[in-house]
Amino acid sequence: MVPIHPRAETVQGNEGFASIADASRVHGPPNVVDVFIRSDRAGEFADDAIDVGAVAVWIPLNVIDADAAQRVMDARLLMVMDRCPAIDYARLVT
């Protein structure tokens, strides 16, 4: 996990970066960009994920941006929207 936050905070001992691009310069392209943000800002993070060559974008439960989802899919990345990783993981492992 690589936290992205404008203040580049450390989260659970993991060094934070101010942007997805900054993190990618250190760690390489991410496998999944899991966006925890309001719907009106999700698109910019989806676009950043496309720009750095991420494999997938996950936009969580109750966060909807159909235009961003279409841009992600048009870029041939995997797209998950309006789903919760914790809920889906629990469902899949039981």
TIMI-2910 file (N, C-alpha, C, CB; in pm, 1 decimal, decimal comma, always signed):
<rs>
+----------+----------+----------+----------+----------+----------+----------+----------+----------+----------+----------+----------+------+
!      n_x !      n_y !      n_z !     ca_x !     ca_y !     ca_z !      c_x !      c_y !      c_z !     cb_x !     cb_y !     cb_z ! resn !
+----------+----------+----------+----------+----------+----------+----------+----------+----------+----------+----------+----------+------+
!    +84,5 !   -117,9 !     +0,0 !     +0,0 !     +0,0 !     +0,0 !    +88,5 !   +123,5 !     +0,0 !    -95,9 !     +0,2 !   +121,7 !  Met !
!    +56,9 !   +214,4 !    -87,7 !   +127,8 !   +341,7 !    -95,4 !    +23,3 !   +451,8 !    -81,7 !   +209,4 !   +355,5 !   -230,2 !  Val !
!    +22,2 !   +521,9 !    +32,1 !    -76,8 !   +628,0 !    +51,5 !    -45,2 !   +751,5 !    -33,6 !    -83,6 !   +666,9 !   +199,3 !  Pro !
!   -150,6 !   +808,0 !    -90,2 !   -140,2 !   +930,9 !   -169,1 !   -225,5 !  +1036,3 !    -99,6 !   -186,3 !   +908,8 !   -319,1 !  Ile !
!   -162,0 !  +1146,1 !    -66,3 !   -233,0 !  +1256,1 !     +1,2 !   -153,2 !  +1383,5 !    -23,4 !   -250,5 !  +1228,5 !   +156,7 !  His !
!   -219,1 !  +1495,8 !    -45,6 !   -144,2 !  +1619,8 !    -72,6 !    -39,9 !  +1653,4 !    +33,3 !   -240,0 !  +1734,8 !    -84,5 !  Pro !
!    -64,4 !  +1613,3 !   +158,4 !    +33,3 !  +1639,3 !   +264,8 !   +134,8 !  +1525,8 !   +278,1 !    -38,5 !  +1659,9 !   +398,1 !  Arg !
!   +125,2 !  +1423,2 !   +192,2 !   +219,6 !  +1311,3 !   +187,5 !   +242,4 !  +1249,9 !   +325,7 !   +352,7 !  +1357,6 !   +129,0 !  Ala !
!   +134,8 !  +1219,7 !   +394,2 !   +142,8 !  +1163,1 !   +528,5 !   +181,6 !  +1015,2 !   +524,6 !     +9,3 !  +1180,3 !   +600,9 !  Glu !
!   +243,0 !   +968,9 !   +631,9 !   +271,1 !   +826,5 !   +649,1 !   +145,4 !   +760,6 !   +704,8 !   +394,6 !   +802,9 !   +743,8 !  Thr !
!   +107,6 !   +646,7 !   +648,0 !    -11,4 !   +574,2 !   +690,7 !    +29,1 !   +432,0 !   +723,8 !   -122,5 !   +577,0 !   +581,4 !  Val !
!     +3,1 !   +390,6 !   +845,5 !    +36,6 !   +256,3 !   +892,4 !   +181,1 !   +219,6 !   +857,9 !    -59,4 !   +153,6 !   +831,9 !  Gln !
!   +270,1 !   +316,7 !   +876,8 !   +411,7 !   +293,7 !   +853,7 !   +455,7 !   +302,2 !   +708,7 !   +447,8 !   +162,3 !   +906,2 !  Gly !
!   +363,4 !   +328,3 !   +618,0 !   +396,4 !   +338,8 !   +475,9 !   +413,3 !   +484,3 !   +436,9 !   +287,9 !   +272,6 !   +389,4 !  Asn !
!   +525,9 !   +513,4 !   +371,3 !   +555,1 !   +649,8 !   +328,7 !   +448,7 !   +699,5 !   +232,5 !   +693,2 !   +657,6 !   +263,4 !  Glu !
!   +399,6 !   +819,5 !   +256,7 !   +300,2 !   +879,7 !   +169,9 !   +363,1 !   +965,1 !    +62,4 !   +204,3 !   +961,9 !   +250,4 !  Gly !
!   +290,7 !   +985,1 !    -43,9 !   +335,3 !  +1068,5 !   -154,9 !   +225,8 !  +1167,9 !   -187,4 !   +371,4 !   +983,0 !   -279,5 !  Phe !
!   +264,4 !  +1283,6 !   -242,3 !   +168,4 !  +1388,9 !   -272,2 !    +82,1 !  +1356,3 !   -394,4 !   +241,2 !  +1519,7 !   -294,4 !  Ala !
!   +129,5 !  +1266,9 !   -481,4 !    +52,6 !  +1233,3 !   -601,3 !    +82,9 !  +1090,2 !   -644,9 !    +84,1 !  +1332,2 !   -715,8 !  Ser !
!     -3,5 !  +1036,6 !   -728,9 !    +18,9 !   +903,4 !   -784,8 !   +146,1 !   +905,1 !   -869,1 !   -103,2 !   +857,4 !   -870,0 !  Ile !
!   +168,7 !  +1013,2 !   -941,3 !   +290,0 !  +1024,4 !  -1023,9 !   +415,1 !  +1020,1 !   -937,4 !   +287,7 !  +1154,4 !  -1106,4 !  Ala !
!   +414,1 !  +1090,3 !   -823,8 !   +530,3 !  +1087,7 !   -733,3 !   +557,4 !   +946,5 !   -683,2 !   +508,1 !  +1182,3 !   -613,7 !  Asp !
!   +452,3 !   +877,2 !   -643,0 !   +467,6 !   +740,1 !   -592,9 !   +518,7 !   +647,6 !   -703,2 !   +333,6 !   +687,5 !   -537,4 !  Ala !
!   +471,4 !   +667,2 !   -824,7 !   +510,9 !   +581,9 !   -936,8 !   +658,0 !   +598,8 !   -972,1 !   +425,3 !   +612,3 !  -1058,4 !  Ser !
!   +711,5 !   +719,0 !   -952,6 !   +853,6 !   +740,8 !   -980,5 !   +941,1 !   +659,0 !   -885,6 !   +888,4 !   +890,1 !   -968,7 !  Arg !
!   +891,6 !   +632,0 !   -765,9 !   +966,9 !   +554,4 !   -667,4 !   +935,0 !   +405,7 !   -677,6 !   +936,8 !   +604,6 !   -526,1 !  Val !
!   +807,9 !   +371,6 !   -687,8 !   +762,9 !   +232,6 !   -679,3 !   +725,3 !   +170,0 !   -813,7 !   +645,7 !   +224,6 !   -587,7 !  His !
!   +722,2 !   +247,4 !   -920,4 !   +675,2 !   +197,6 !  -1049,2 !   +524,0 !   +207,3 !  -1056,8 !   +720,7 !    +52,6 !  -1071,8 !  Gly !
!   +467,7 !   +171,2 !  -1172,3 !   +322,1 !   +182,0 !  -1188,9 !   +248,5 !    +94,0 !  -1088,2 !   +281,3 !   +143,0 !  -1332,1 !  Pro !
!   +140,7 !   +145,2 !  -1031,1 !    +65,4 !    +66,3 !   -933,1 !    -18,3 !    -42,3 !   -999,4 !    -24,6 !   +157,2 !   -850,8 !  Pro !
!    -38,9 !   -149,0 !   -925,8 !   -132,5 !   -251,3 !   -973,1 !   -274,6 !   -198,5 !   -964,4 !   -118,3 !   -381,8 !   -891,1 !  Asn !
!   -311,5 !   -146,0 !   -847,7 !   -447,6 !    -96,0 !   -826,5 !   -439,8 !    +41,4 !   -760,7 !   -531,3 !   -195,1 !   -738,6 !  Val !
!   -514,7 !   +135,1 !   -815,2 !   -535,6 !   +263,6 !   -750,4 !   -673,2 !   +256,5 !   -687,6 !   -522,8 !   +384,8 !   -851,4 !  Val !
!   -675,5 !   +249,4 !   -555,1 !   -799,4 !   +238,8 !   -478,1 !   -831,4 !   +378,4 !   -426,6 !   -786,7 !   +134,4 !   -359,4 !  Asp !
!   -932,3 !   +440,2 !   -484,0 !   -962,8 !   +580,5 !   -459,9 !  -1061,9 !   +594,4 !   -344,8 !  -1018,7 !   +646,2 !   -586,9 !  Val !
!  -1022,2 !   +665,6 !   -240,8 !  -1113,1 !   +697,6 !   -130,6 !  -1130,8 !   +848,0 !   -130,0 !  -1058,6 !   +645,5 !     +8,0 !  Phe !
!  -1227,6 !   +893,4 !   -207,2 !  -1249,7 !  +1036,1 !   -226,6 !  -1394,6 !  +1057,1 !   -269,3 !  -1150,8 !  +1095,0 !   -332,2 !  Ile !
!  -1441,1 !  +1179,2 !   -263,8 !  -1576,6 !  +1212,0 !   -308,5 !  -1590,8 !  +1189,8 !   -459,2 !  -1611,3 !  +1357,9 !   -272,6 !  Arg !
!  -1713,3 !  +1164,3 !   -501,3 !  -1741,7 !  +1140,6 !   -643,3 !  -1692,4 !  +1253,9 !   -732,1 !  -1890,5 !  +1121,4 !   -664,0 !  Ser !
!  -1705,9 !  +1377,6 !   -686,7 !  -1668,5 !  +1490,9 !   -771,9 !  -1518,0 !  +1503,3 !   -791,7 !  -1721,6 !  +1619,0 !   -712,9 !  Asp !
!  -1436,6 !  +1427,2 !   -717,5 !  -1291,5 !  +1430,4 !   -734,9 !  -1235,5 !  +1298,0 !   -784,6 !  -1225,0 !  +1467,5 !   -604,9 !  Arg !
!  -1318,6 !  +1195,5 !   -796,9 !  -1269,5 !  +1062,8 !   -835,7 !  -1207,4 !  +1064,4 !   -974,6 !  -1382,9 !   +960,9 !   -831,2 !  Ala !
!  -1260,6 !  +1143,5 !  -1064,5 !  -1211,4 !  +1147,0 !  -1201,8 !  -1066,2 !  +1186,9 !  -1213,8 !  -1293,5 !  +1240,1 !  -1281,8 !  Gly !
!  -1023,4 !  +1282,3 !  -1134,8 !   -883,3 !  +1325,5 !  -1145,8 !   -788,0 !  +1212,9 !  -1105,4 !   -858,1 !  +1450,1 !  -1057,9 !  Glu !
!   -827,6 !  +1133,0 !  -1006,6 !   -742,8 !  +1021,1 !   -964,9 !   -747,9 !   +908,2 !  -1066,5 !   -785,6 !   +969,7 !   -827,2 !  Phe !
!   -862,0 !   +888,1 !  -1128,2 !   -871,9 !   +789,3 !  -1235,5 !   -781,6 !   +830,0 !  -1351,2 !  -1018,4 !   +774,2 !  -1283,5 !  Ala !
!   -782,6 !   +957,8 !  -1386,4 !   -696,5 !  +1006,3 !  -1494,1 !   -549,3 !   +990,6 !  -1458,4 !   -727,5 !  +1152,6 !  -1525,0 !  Asp !
!   -514,2 !  +1018,4 !  -1333,6 !   -375,6 !  +1000,3 !  -1289,5 !   -334,7 !   +853,3 !  -1298,6 !   -357,8 !  +1051,7 !  -1145,1 !  Asp !
!   -425,2 !   +763,9 !  -1263,1 !   -396,7 !   +619,9 !  -1271,7 !   -370,4 !   +579,1 !  -1415,8 !   -513,6 !   +537,6 !  -1214,0 !  Ala !
!   -449,1 !   +632,6 !  -1507,3 !   -428,2 !   +605,4 !  -1649,7 !   -290,8 !   +657,0 !  -1692,2 !   -540,0 !   +670,9 !  -1735,7 !  Ile !
!   -259,1 !   +779,7 !  -1652,1 !   -134,4 !   +843,9 !  -1694,0 !     -9,8 !   +767,5 !  -1649,2 !   -129,0 !   +984,5 !  -1639,8 !  Asp !
!    -14,7 !   +704,5 !  -1532,0 !   +104,6 !   +634,4 !  -1480,9 !   +108,3 !   +487,9 !  -1520,4 !   +110,7 !   +645,2 !  -1330,1 !  Val !
!     +6,0 !   +440,2 !  -1590,0 !     +6,4 !   +302,3 !  -1635,6 !    -37,8 !   +201,0 !  -1532,7 !   +140,2 !   +267,2 !  -1681,4 !  Gly !
!   -130,5 !   +240,3 !  -1445,7 !   -185,1 !   +146,6 !  -1347,5 !   -255,8 !    +31,8 !  -1420,1 !   -283,1 !   +218,9 !  -1250,5 !  Ala !
!   -276,1 !    -77,6 !  -1348,7 !   -346,0 !   -192,9 !  -1404,8 !   -496,8 !   -179,2 !  -1383,0 !   -294,0 !   -323,9 !  -1341,4 !  Val !
!   -535,3 !   -124,1 !  -1267,5 !   -676,8 !   -118,7 !  -1232,1 !   -706,7 !     +3,5 !  -1145,9 !   -718,5 !   -246,6 !  -1158,9 !  Ala !
!   -831,8 !    +44,8 !  -1149,3 !   -882,1 !   +153,0 !  -1063,7 !  -1002,4 !    +99,7 !   -989,3 !   -919,1 !   +281,5 !  -1146,8 !  Val !
!  -1005,1 !   +123,2 !   -857,6 !  -1117,0 !    +80,6 !   -773,7 !  -1174,1 !   +204,8 !   -707,7 !  -1072,5 !    -25,7 !   -666,6 !  Trp !
!  -1299,5 !   +233,9 !   -738,6 !  -1370,3 !   +347,0 !   -677,3 !  -1473,9 !   +287,5 !   -583,6 !  -1437,6 !   +441,7 !   -786,0 !  Ile !
!  -1472,0 !   +324,0 !   -454,4 !  -1548,3 !   +250,7 !   -353,9 !  -1698,5 !   +276,1 !   -354,9 !  -1495,9 !   +283,7 !   -220,8 !  Pro !
!  -1762,3 !   +202,8 !   -265,6 !  -1906,0 !   +205,7 !   -245,7 !  -1958,1 !   +348,8 !   -235,8 !  -1943,0 !   +127,7 !   -120,6 !  Leu !
!  -2063,8 !   +375,7 !   -310,1 !  -2133,3 !   +504,8 !   -309,9 !  -2054,7 !   +618,4 !   -374,4 !  -2166,6 !   +542,7 !   -169,8 !  Asn !
!  -1945,2 !   +587,8 !   -441,5 !  -1871,2 !   +688,2 !   -517,2 !  -1890,3 !   +653,5 !   -664,5 !  -1717,2 !   +692,1 !   -476,7 !  Val !
!  -1957,8 !   +742,6 !   -736,5 !  -1996,4 !   +715,6 !   -874,6 !  -1943,3 !   +826,9 !   -964,8 !  -2150,8 !   +703,1 !   -887,7 !  Ile !
!  -1869,6 !   +788,4 !  -1066,5 !  -1827,2 !   +881,0 !  -1170,9 !  -1822,9 !   +801,1 !  -1301,1 !  -1686,7 !   +947,3 !  -1137,7 !  Asp !
!  -1934,1 !   +798,0 !  -1370,6 !  -1946,5 !   +716,8 !  -1491,8 !  -1849,8 !   +761,8 !  -1600,0 !  -2088,8 !   +722,4 !  -1544,6 !  Ala !
!  -1826,5 !   +892,8 !  -1611,5 !  -1733,1 !   +941,6 !  -1713,4 !  -1590,8 !   +894,4 !  -1684,5 !  -1737,1 !  +1095,2 !  -1720,7 !  Asp !
!  -1550,4 !   +901,4 !  -1557,9 !  -1416,7 !   +853,4 !  -1520,7 !  -1405,0 !   +703,7 !  -1545,1 !  -1386,3 !   +885,6 !  -1373,1 !  Ala !
!  -1507,9 !   +629,0 !  -1510,1 !  -1506,3 !   +484,6 !  -1532,1 !  -1490,9 !   +453,4 !  -1680,2 !  -1634,3 !   +420,0 !  -1477,3 !  Ala !
!  -1558,7 !   +529,3 !  -1765,3 !  -1547,7 !   +505,8 !  -1909,6 !  -1407,2 !   +537,4 !  -1959,5 !  -1650,8 !   +590,4 !  -1985,8 !  Gln !
!  -1345,8 !   +645,5 !  -1908,6 !  -1208,9 !   +678,7 !  -1949,1 !  -1112,1 !   +568,0 !  -1908,6 !  -1165,2 !   +812,6 !  -1887,0 !  Arg !
!  -1131,1 !   +513,1 !  -1789,0 !  -1046,0 !   +403,6 !  -1741,9 !  -1061,5 !   +283,3 !  -1833,3 !  -1080,7 !   +365,4 !  -1596,2 !  Val !
!  -1184,3 !   +246,4 !  -1863,7 !  -1207,8 !   +130,4 !  -1950,3 !  -1158,4 !   +155,6 !  -2093,0 !  -1356,9 !    +95,4 !  -1952,2 !  Met !
!  -1174,4 !   +278,0 !  -2142,7 !  -1124,2 !   +312,1 !  -2275,4 !   -972,1 !   +299,5 !  -2281,7 !  -1166,9 !   +454,1 !  -2313,6 !  Asp !
!   -905,9 !   +322,4 !  -2168,4 !   -760,3 !   +309,3 !  -2160,8 !   -718,2 !   +163,3 !  -2139,0 !   -705,1 !   +397,3 !  -2047,8 !  Ala !
!   -816,0 !    +73,7 !  -2134,1 !   -794,2 !    -71,0 !  -2120,8 !   -740,5 !   -110,6 !  -1982,9 !   -697,5 !   -118,5 !  -2228,1 !  Arg !
!   -777,9 !    -32,8 !  -1880,9 !   -749,6 !    -70,0 !  -1743,1 !   -872,8 !   -140,6 !  -1687,2 !   -711,5 !    +55,2 !  -1656,7 !  Leu !
!   -851,7 !   -221,6 !  -1586,2 !   -964,3 !   -281,7 !  -1514,5 !  -1030,9 !   -173,5 !  -1431,0 !   -917,7 !   -401,3 !  -1424,8 !  Leu !
!  -1162,7 !   -178,2 !  -1421,1 !  -1238,2 !    -75,3 !  -1349,6 !  -1339,3 !   -140,2 !  -1257,4 !  -1308,7 !    +19,8 !  -1448,1 !  Met !
!  -1337,3 !   -100,4 !  -1130,7 !  -1438,1 !   -142,5 !  -1033,8 !  -1494,1 !    -14,5 !   -972,7 !  -1377,8 !   -239,9 !   -922,8 !  Val !
!  -1626,1 !     -3,2 !   -968,3 !  -1687,8 !   +117,6 !   -913,9 !  -1807,3 !    +79,4 !   -827,7 !  -1731,0 !   +213,7 !  -1027,5 !  Met !
!  -1826,2 !   +155,9 !   -721,8 !  -1939,8 !   +139,9 !   -631,0 !  -1937,6 !     +3,0 !   -562,4 !  -2071,6 !   +158,3 !   -707,4 !  Asp !
!  -1816,4 !    -39,8 !   -522,9 !  -1800,3 !   -167,0 !   -451,0 !  -1701,0 !   -144,5 !   -337,7 !  -1751,4 !   -282,4 !   -547,2 !  Arg !
!  -1710,4 !   -227,0 !   -235,5 !  -1624,1 !   -217,5 !   -118,5 !  -1528,1 !   -336,2 !   -115,9 !  -1708,0 !   -211,9 !    +11,6 !  Cys !
!  -1396,5 !   -310,3 !   -113,8 !  -1300,7 !   -421,5 !   -110,4 !  -1322,0 !   -513,8 !    +10,3 !  -1158,3 !   -367,0 !   -108,3 !  Pro !
!  -1350,8 !   -458,6 !   +125,2 !  -1368,7 !   -542,0 !   +244,9 !  -1491,5 !   -632,9 !   +231,8 !  -1382,2 !   -453,2 !   +370,2 !  Ala !
!  -1599,2 !   -578,0 !   +178,5 !  -1720,5 !   -657,6 !   +159,4 !  -1696,5 !   -765,5 !    +54,6 !  -1838,9 !   -567,8 !   +117,9 !  Ile !
!  -1637,0 !   -727,4 !    -57,3 !  -1613,1 !   -823,7 !   -164,2 !  -1514,2 !   -932,0 !   -121,0 !  -1561,3 !   -752,1 !   -288,7 !  Asp !
!  -1410,0 !   -894,6 !    -49,7 !  -1312,2 !   -993,2 !     -3,4 !  -1378,8 !  -1094,8 !    +87,8 !  -1195,7 !   -924,4 !    +69,8 !  Tyr !
!  -1456,6 !  -1045,9 !   +183,0 !  -1525,2 !  -1137,0 !   +276,0 !  -1618,8 !  -1231,1 !   +201,0 !  -1604,5 !  -1057,2 !   +381,4 !  Ala !
!  -1686,8 !  -1180,7 !   +100,9 !  -1778,4 !  -1263,8 !    +22,3 !  -1703,5 !  -1370,8 !    -57,2 !  -1860,5 !  -1176,3 !    -72,8 !  Arg !
!  -1585,8 !  -1334,3 !   -107,8 !  -1509,9 !  -1426,6 !   -192,9 !  -1436,2 !  -1535,3 !   -115,8 !  -1411,3 !  -1349,7 !   -274,6 !  Leu !
!  -1398,7 !  -1509,9 !     +8,2 !  -1319,0 !  -1607,3 !    +82,5 !  -1403,6 !  -1698,5 !   +171,1 !  -1217,1 !  -1535,6 !   +167,2 !  Val !
!  -1533,1 !  -1678,0 !   +173,9 !  -1618,0 !  -1764,5 !   +257,3 !  -1679,5 !  -1874,8 !   +175,9 !  -1727,7 !  -1683,8 !   +325,0 !  Thr !
+----------+----------+----------+----------+----------+----------+----------+----------+----------+----------+----------+----------+------+
</rs>
